[in-house]
């Protein structure tokens, strides 16, 4: 049973599939990352421009 160097075990995922062992393995070294808030945020310049443009389109 040799490692095929697929890279699944090197990714930071809670579980991964090992081709060499032919089974799903729980990653004990998994470290959850902080969730990042993406998207529109009030006060953001792009948000305000987008909001104003959509309001103009609705009023027409």
Backbone atoms as SQL, in Angstrom:
CREATE TABLE atoms (id INTEGER PRIMARY KEY, chain TEXT, resi INTEGER, resn TEXT, atom TEXT, x REAL, y REAL, z REAL);
INSERT INTO atoms VALUES
  (1, 'A', 1, 'UNK', 'N', 0.843, -1.173, 0.000),
  (2, 'A', 1, 'UNK', 'CA', 0.000, 0.000, 0.000),
  (3, 'A', 1, 'UNK', 'C', 0.892, 1.241, 0.000),
  (4, 'A', 2, 'UNK', 'N', 1.130, 1.784, -1.169),
  (5, 'A', 2, 'UNK', 'CA', 1.954, 2.974, -1.318),
  (6, 'A', 2, 'UNK', 'C', 1.081, 4.208, -1.460),
  (7, 'A', 3, 'UNK', 'N', 1.602, 5.324, -1.060),
  (8, 'A', 3, 'UNK', 'CA', 0.891, 6.591, -1.216),
  (9, 'A', 3, 'UNK', 'C', 0.990, 7.019, -2.682),
  (10, 'A', 4, 'UNK', 'N', -0.151, 7.394, -3.258),
  (11, 'A', 4, 'UNK', 'CA', -0.179, 7.834, -4.651),
  (12, 'A', 4, 'UNK', 'C', 0.063, 9.331, -4.783),
  (13, 'A', 5, 'UNK', 'N', 0.289, 10.001, -3.679),
  (14, 'A', 5, 'UNK', 'CA', 0.575, 11.435, -3.646),
  (15, 'A', 5, 'UNK', 'C', -0.518, 12.239, -4.357),
  (16, 'A', 6, 'UNK', 'N', -1.771, 11.932, -4.005),
  (17, 'A', 6, 'UNK', 'CA', -2.903, 12.634, -4.618),
  (18, 'A', 6, 'UNK', 'C', -3.112, 14.018, -3.997),
  (19, 'A', 7, 'UNK', 'N', -2.657, 14.211, -2.765),
  (20, 'A', 7, 'UNK', 'CA', -2.767, 15.510, -2.109),
  (21, 'A', 7, 'UNK', 'C', -4.003, 15.670, -1.256),
  (22, 'A', 8, 'UNK', 'N', -4.883, 14.681, -1.221),
  (23, 'A', 8, 'UNK', 'CA', -6.103, 14.796, -0.418),
  (24, 'A', 8, 'UNK', 'C', -5.786, 14.941, 1.062),
  (25, 'A', 9, 'UNK', 'N', -4.787, 14.236, 1.542),
  (26, 'A', 9, 'UNK', 'CA', -4.460, 14.274, 2.967),
  (27, 'A', 9, 'UNK', 'C', -3.767, 15.578, 3.361),
  (28, 'A', 10, 'UNK', 'N', -3.252, 16.300, 2.399),
  (29, 'A', 10, 'UNK', 'CA', -2.533, 17.537, 2.710),
  (30, 'A', 10, 'UNK', 'C', -3.459, 18.753, 2.765),
  (31, 'A', 11, 'UNK', 'N', -4.695, 18.600, 2.268),
  (32, 'A', 11, 'UNK', 'CA', -5.653, 19.696, 2.317),
  (33, 'A', 11, 'UNK', 'C', -6.265, 19.769, 3.707),
  (34, 'A', 12, 'UNK', 'N', -6.722, 20.952, 4.085),
  (35, 'A', 12, 'UNK', 'CA', -7.299, 21.152, 5.417),
  (36, 'A', 12, 'UNK', 'C', -8.808, 20.886, 5.366),
  (37, 'A', 13, 'UNK', 'N', -9.175, 19.605, 5.282),
  (38, 'A', 13, 'UNK', 'CA', -10.578, 19.196, 5.260),
  (39, 'A', 13, 'UNK', 'C', -10.837, 18.262, 6.437),
  (40, 'A', 14, 'UNK', 'N', -12.065, 18.254, 6.975),
  (41, 'A', 14, 'UNK', 'CA', -12.348, 17.374, 8.120),
  (42, 'A', 14, 'UNK', 'C', -12.273, 15.897, 7.755),
  (43, 'A', 15, 'UNK', 'N', -12.638, 15.543, 6.527),
  (44, 'A', 15, 'UNK', 'CA', -12.520, 14.167, 6.059),
  (45, 'A', 15, 'UNK', 'C', -11.972, 14.186, 4.641),
  (46, 'A', 16, 'UNK', 'N', -11.351, 13.098, 4.236),
  (47, 'A', 16, 'UNK', 'CA', -10.840, 12.977, 2.879),
  (48, 'A', 16, 'UNK', 'C', -10.824, 11.511, 2.470),
  (49, 'A', 17, 'UNK', 'N', -10.788, 11.285, 1.163),
  (50, 'A', 17, 'UNK', 'CA', -10.761, 9.923, 0.634),
  (51, 'A', 17, 'UNK', 'C', -9.329, 9.565, 0.277),
  (52, 'A', 18, 'UNK', 'N', -8.838, 8.472, 0.825),
  (53, 'A', 18, 'UNK', 'CA', -7.489, 7.987, 0.534),
  (54, 'A', 18, 'UNK', 'C', -7.592, 6.902, -0.538),
  (55, 'A', 19, 'UNK', 'N', -6.950, 7.145, -1.667),
  (56, 'A', 19, 'UNK', 'CA', -7.000, 6.191, -2.777),
  (57, 'A', 19, 'UNK', 'C', -6.216, 4.930, -2.426),
  (58, 'A', 20, 'UNK', 'N', -5.076, 5.073, -1.782),
  (59, 'A', 20, 'UNK', 'CA', -4.235, 3.929, -1.447),
  (60, 'A', 20, 'UNK', 'C', -4.937, 2.985, -0.466),
  (61, 'A', 21, 'UNK', 'N', -5.616, 3.543, 0.542),
  (62, 'A', 21, 'UNK', 'CA', -6.312, 2.719, 1.539),
  (63, 'A', 21, 'UNK', 'C', -7.728, 2.375, 1.091),
  (64, 'A', 22, 'UNK', 'N', -8.243, 3.077, 0.063),
  (65, 'A', 22, 'UNK', 'CA', -9.580, 2.871, -0.486),
  (66, 'A', 22, 'UNK', 'C', -10.666, 3.066, 0.571),
  (67, 'A', 23, 'UNK', 'N', -10.530, 4.153, 1.348),
  (68, 'A', 23, 'UNK', 'CA', -11.565, 4.465, 2.331),
  (69, 'A', 23, 'UNK', 'C', -11.511, 5.942, 2.711),
  (70, 'A', 24, 'UNK', 'N', -12.580, 6.384, 3.346),
  (71, 'A', 24, 'UNK', 'CA', -12.679, 7.761, 3.823),
  (72, 'A', 24, 'UNK', 'C', -12.027, 7.837, 5.197),
  (73, 'A', 25, 'UNK', 'N', -11.202, 8.846, 5.389),
  (74, 'A', 25, 'UNK', 'CA', -10.441, 8.977, 6.636),
  (75, 'A', 25, 'UNK', 'C', -10.785, 10.303, 7.292),
  (76, 'A', 26, 'UNK', 'N', -10.920, 10.299, 8.611),
  (77, 'A', 26, 'UNK', 'CA', -11.158, 11.513, 9.387),
  (78, 'A', 26, 'UNK', 'C', -9.809, 12.165, 9.668),
  (79, 'A', 27, 'UNK', 'N', -9.680, 13.412, 9.315),
  (80, 'A', 27, 'UNK', 'CA', -8.436, 14.148, 9.488),
  (81, 'A', 27, 'UNK', 'C', -8.344, 14.641, 10.931),
  (82, 'A', 28, 'UNK', 'N', -7.431, 14.081, 11.693),
  (83, 'A', 28, 'UNK', 'CA', -7.266, 14.481, 13.092),
  (84, 'A', 28, 'UNK', 'C', -6.522, 15.803, 13.223),
  (85, 'A', 29, 'UNK', 'N', -5.841, 16.229, 12.158),
  (86, 'A', 29, 'UNK', 'CA', -5.085, 17.485, 12.180),
  (87, 'A', 29, 'UNK', 'C', -5.882, 18.648, 11.599),
  (88, 'A', 30, 'UNK', 'N', -7.191, 18.460, 11.423),
  (89, 'A', 30, 'UNK', 'CA', -8.046, 19.496, 10.839),
  (90, 'A', 30, 'UNK', 'C', -8.171, 20.688, 11.776),
  (91, 'A', 31, 'UNK', 'N', -7.949, 21.874, 11.221),
  (92, 'A', 31, 'UNK', 'CA', -8.082, 23.115, 11.990),
  (93, 'A', 31, 'UNK', 'C', -9.077, 24.007, 11.260),
  (94, 'A', 32, 'UNK', 'N', -10.270, 24.202, 11.836),
  (95, 'A', 32, 'UNK', 'CA', -11.266, 25.046, 11.160),
  (96, 'A', 32, 'UNK', 'C', -10.794, 26.492, 11.049),
  (97, 'A', 33, 'UNK', 'N', -11.087, 27.091, 9.895),
  (98, 'A', 33, 'UNK', 'CA', -10.714, 28.478, 9.667),
  (99, 'A', 33, 'UNK', 'C', -11.888, 29.371, 10.051),
  (100, 'A', 34, 'UNK', 'N', -11.589, 30.618, 10.348),
  (101, 'A', 34, 'UNK', 'CA', -12.652, 31.564, 10.672),
  (102, 'A', 34, 'UNK', 'C', -13.435, 31.889, 9.410),
  (103, 'A', 35, 'UNK', 'N', -14.742, 31.983, 9.564),
  (104, 'A', 35, 'UNK', 'CA', -15.578, 32.307, 8.414),
  (105, 'A', 35, 'UNK', 'C', -15.429, 33.787, 8.103),
  (106, 'A', 36, 'UNK', 'N', -15.283, 34.061, 6.831),
  (107, 'A', 36, 'UNK', 'CA', -15.153, 35.445, 6.394),
  (108, 'A', 36, 'UNK', 'C', -16.490, 35.904, 5.843),
  (109, 'A', 37, 'UNK', 'N', -16.855, 37.128, 6.189),
  (110, 'A', 37, 'UNK', 'CA', -18.115, 37.671, 5.704),
  (111, 'A', 37, 'UNK', 'C', -17.857, 38.358, 4.378),
  (112, 'A', 38, 'UNK', 'N', -18.385, 37.766, 3.334),
  (113, 'A', 38, 'UNK', 'CA', -18.266, 38.366, 2.014),
  (114, 'A', 38, 'UNK', 'C', -19.627, 38.861, 1.580),
  (115, 'A', 39, 'UNK', 'N', -19.633, 39.812, 0.709),
  (116, 'A', 39, 'UNK', 'CA', -20.893, 40.318, 0.200),
  (117, 'A', 39, 'UNK', 'C', -21.069, 41.784, 0.519),
  (118, 'A', 40, 'UNK', 'N', -22.298, 42.225, 0.392),
  (119, 'A', 40, 'UNK', 'CA', -22.598, 43.630, 0.601),
  (120, 'A', 40, 'UNK', 'C', -22.590, 43.972, 2.079),
  (121, 'A', 41, 'UNK', 'N', -22.026, 45.107, 2.374),
  (122, 'A', 41, 'UNK', 'CA', -21.985, 45.564, 3.752),
  (123, 'A', 41, 'UNK', 'C', -22.350, 47.045, 3.753),
  (124, 'A', 42, 'UNK', 'N', -23.237, 47.414, 4.632),
  (125, 'A', 42, 'UNK', 'CA', -23.671, 48.803, 4.693),
  (126, 'A', 42, 'UNK', 'C', -22.479, 49.704, 4.995),
  (127, 'A', 43, 'UNK', 'N', -22.362, 50.790, 4.231),
  (128, 'A', 43, 'UNK', 'CA', -21.245, 51.708, 4.390),
  (129, 'A', 43, 'UNK', 'C', -20.141, 51.445, 3.389),
  (130, 'A', 44, 'UNK', 'N', -20.124, 50.265, 2.774),
  (131, 'A', 44, 'UNK', 'CA', -19.150, 49.927, 1.750),
  (132, 'A', 44, 'UNK', 'C', -19.477, 50.736, 0.491),
  (133, 'A', 45, 'UNK', 'N', -18.473, 51.289, -0.156),
  (134, 'A', 45, 'UNK', 'CA', -18.689, 52.148, -1.315),
  (135, 'A', 45, 'UNK', 'C', -19.432, 51.406, -2.429),
  (136, 'A', 46, 'UNK', 'N', -19.009, 50.190, -2.736),
  (137, 'A', 46, 'UNK', 'CA', -19.664, 49.420, -3.791),
  (138, 'A', 46, 'UNK', 'C', -21.117, 49.119, -3.423),
  (139, 'A', 47, 'UNK', 'N', -21.360, 48.848, -2.150),
  (140, 'A', 47, 'UNK', 'CA', -22.727, 48.576, -1.696),
  (141, 'A', 47, 'UNK', 'C', -23.617, 49.784, -1.915),
  (142, 'A', 48, 'UNK', 'N', -23.136, 50.961, -1.535),
  (143, 'A', 48, 'UNK', 'CA', -23.942, 52.171, -1.662),
  (144, 'A', 48, 'UNK', 'C', -24.235, 52.486, -3.129),
  (145, 'A', 49, 'UNK', 'N', -23.246, 52.323, -4.006),
  (146, 'A', 49, 'UNK', 'CA', -23.458, 52.570, -5.439),
  (147, 'A', 49, 'UNK', 'C', -24.475, 51.582, -5.986),
  (148, 'A', 50, 'UNK', 'N', -24.327, 50.323, -5.636),
  (149, 'A', 50, 'UNK', 'CA', -25.250, 49.281, -6.092),
  (150, 'A', 50, 'UNK', 'C', -26.666, 49.553, -5.583),
  (151, 'A', 51, 'UNK', 'N', -26.793, 49.936, -4.330),
  (152, 'A', 51, 'UNK', 'CA', -28.098, 50.206, -3.729),
  (153, 'A', 51, 'UNK', 'C', -28.783, 51.376, -4.437),
  (154, 'A', 52, 'UNK', 'N', -28.019, 52.431, -4.692),
  (155, 'A', 52, 'UNK', 'CA', -28.598, 53.592, -5.364),
  (156, 'A', 52, 'UNK', 'C', -29.024, 53.256, -6.790),
  (157, 'A', 53, 'UNK', 'N', -28.203, 52.475, -7.493),
  (158, 'A', 53, 'UNK', 'CA', -28.549, 52.104, -8.860),
  (159, 'A', 53, 'UNK', 'C', -29.803, 51.238, -8.898),
  (160, 'A', 54, 'UNK', 'N', -29.943, 50.308, -7.994),
  (161, 'A', 54, 'UNK', 'CA', -31.129, 49.438, -7.982),
  (162, 'A', 54, 'UNK', 'C', -32.370, 50.245, -7.606),
  (163, 'A', 55, 'UNK', 'N', -32.229, 51.217, -6.720),
  (164, 'A', 55, 'UNK', 'CA', -33.378, 52.042, -6.347),
  (165, 'A', 55, 'UNK', 'C', -33.833, 52.894, -7.528),
  (166, 'A', 56, 'UNK', 'N', -32.876, 53.394, -8.326),
  (167, 'A', 56, 'UNK', 'CA', -33.206, 54.174, -9.502),
  (168, 'A', 56, 'UNK', 'C', -33.960, 53.317, -10.516),
  (169, 'A', 57, 'UNK', 'N', -33.520, 52.071, -10.677),
  (170, 'A', 57, 'UNK', 'CA', -34.165, 51.176, -11.644),
  (171, 'A', 57, 'UNK', 'C', -35.588, 50.848, -11.201),
  (172, 'A', 58, 'UNK', 'N', -35.827, 50.731, -9.919),
  (173, 'A', 58, 'UNK', 'CA', -37.158, 50.414, -9.420),
  (174, 'A', 58, 'UNK', 'C', -38.110, 51.584, -9.602),
  (175, 'A', 59, 'UNK', 'N', -37.630, 52.809, -9.391),
  (176, 'A', 59, 'UNK', 'CA', -38.478, 53.993, -9.470),
  (177, 'A', 59, 'UNK', 'C', -38.922, 54.290, -10.894),
  (178, 'A', 60, 'UNK', 'N', -38.157, 53.887, -11.883),
  (179, 'A', 60, 'UNK', 'CA', -38.475, 54.196, -13.285),
  (180, 'A', 60, 'UNK', 'C', -39.660, 53.434, -13.780);
